[in-house]
């Protein structure tokens, strides 16, 4: 089966799209599964890594960025990587001053 039509427009194969869908379902299962375990300070990083991976899969395959100009895919992936980094750093920082903002929190 050809990946391109007569007009040069990309058409993703059903097998590829189903494979990506299965990968996203596994990612969703993994997201739910890791909530049952306490990884300490790594909890947020694991969650962000799974979410970022799923967002990249959606962008590359369902939004067809994989077949677009490479620079567009690079910008898309970089945006999610920096978003994960900035959110992660902000959440790590909140552990240092949270008890000052909410008196008596956390109750130990």
C-alpha positions, 0 to 999 in steps of 0.5 A: 500500500502506498503512503502517498496519493497521486496528489502527494498528500500523505495517507498513514496506514491503518496498521501504523495508526492502530500501533500508535493507538495501542502505544497510547493505550499502554501509556494510559495504563502505565499512567494509572499503574504508577499511581499505585507506587510511591517513587518519592520525588520522582513521582512528578518526573515519571508522570511528566515523562509519560504525558510528554511521550504520549503528546509526542506520539499524538503530534507526530502520527495523528497530526502527521508532523512526522511527514511534515518538514523536520523543523516543525516536528523539532519545534513541537517536540521541543515545546513539550520538552521545555514545558515538562522541564518548566513545570517540573522545576516549578513543582520541585521549587514549591516543596521548599516554601509550601509550609510558609504559605499554608500554616500547619501544612503538611500535618506530620 
